[in-house]
Amino acid sequence: MTYFKRDLTRGANFASGGSGILDSTGNATYDLYTLGARKFAIIGVPPIGCCPAERVVNLKLNGSDGCFEQMNDLARSFYNATETLLNSFTSQFQGVKYSLGNAFDLTMTIINNPLVFGIKDVKTACCGNGTLNGEGQCTPLANLCPNREEYLFWDFVHPTQAVSWLAALTLYGGAQQFVTPMNFSQLAPIDI
């Protein structure tokens, strides 16, 4: 993320960088296929522009502690390209099945409706330092929230255990709204 943050402030074009990451993903998937893998459970990139560290960057650059949309645009593009890659892969290679978890939409649903999920703070890290606890790592000397279950973020980039548990349950047994073309529990028993 630091790489992107540094270059975003200079106005860099990310098409080639994102495509390089996607090429690596495709190559790794193919390598696993040649080793016998036929089932793939993949989770997309969450809205990285909404983590406390990126909200702080947005505050400094744009005067708002809202989500840093340039970073979220990258995450959305990567998810869409990954979905296209997986569709192409399954049409080219016999017997391949996959589940693609949409961490972006799941996290945005929590951000837009936090109280439904028991979350009270979607901006501030539970543990950290500085603005939104998003400017320093979680260390023994960092600020610590009194109730981590009420926070979306544990530290400046990672979700809390409560949100990770919610994501795991949703991706494993949830509807196609957040995992497609089937959830992980439907993928697991398929014999190939």
GIRAJO-V571254 format. One record per residue. RES is the residue in three letters. PSI is psi in whole degrees, 0 to 359 (* if undefined). Layout:
RES	PSI
RES	PSI
This chain:
MET	326
THR	323
TYR	310
PHE	318
LYS	314
ARG	314
ASP	330
LEU	323
THR	345
ARG	357
GLY	34
ALA	158
ASN	127
PHE	4
ALA	314
SER	321
GLY	314
GLY	321
SER	328
GLY	319
ILE	318
LEU	321
ASP	318
SER	320
THR	315
GLY	318
ASN	318
ALA	320
THR	316
TYR	317
ASP	317
LEU	321
TYR	315
THR	338
LEU	359
GLY	354
ALA	136
ARG	348
LYS	132
PHE	125
ALA	112
ILE	139
ILE	128
GLY	177
VAL	133
PRO	177
PRO	83
ILE	338
GLY	351
CYS	355
CYS	155
PRO	320
ALA	318
GLU	331
ARG	323
VAL	318
VAL	315
ASN	321
LEU	317
LYS	322
LEU	322
ASN	358
GLY	17
SER	138
ASP	17
GLY	179
CYS	143
PHE	96
GLU	333
GLN	322
MET	320
ASN	325
ASP	321
LEU	317
ALA	317
ARG	314
SER	319
PHE	319
TYR	312
ASN	319
ALA	323
THR	318
GLU	317
THR	317
LEU	315
LEU	320
ASN	317
SER	318
PHE	316
THR	334
SER	336
GLN	332
PHE	124
GLN	139
GLY	6
VAL	133
LYS	150
TYR	161
SER	132
LEU	111
GLY	133
ASN	81
ALA	333
PHE	304
ASP	323
LEU	312
THR	320
MET	327
THR	319
ILE	316
ILE	319
ASN	340
ASN	55
PRO	321
LEU	332
VAL	329
PHE	8
GLY	18
ILE	133
LYS	338
ASP	117
VAL	0
LYS	318
THR	140
ALA	144
CYS	323
CYS	125
GLY	199
ASN	160
GLY	196
THR	130
LEU	19
ASN	27
GLY	12
GLU	0
GLY	155
GLN	161
CYS	109
THR	173
PRO	339
LEU	0
ALA	163
ASN	140
LEU	129
CYS	156
PRO	338
ASN	90
ARG	337
GLU	343
GLU	5
TYR	145
LEU	318
PHE	134
TRP	307
ASP	199
PHE	347
VAL	342
HIS	145
PRO	162
THR	167
GLN	321
ALA	317
VAL	323
SER	320
TRP	316
LEU	316
ALA	316
ALA	314
LEU	319
THR	314
LEU	326
TYR	316
GLY	9
GLY	178
ALA	172
GLN	355
GLN	324
PHE	357
VAL	128
THR	154
PRO	356
MET	158
ASN	172
PHE	326
SER	332
GLN	328
LEU	319
ALA	313
PRO	356
ILE	127
ASP	129
ILE	*
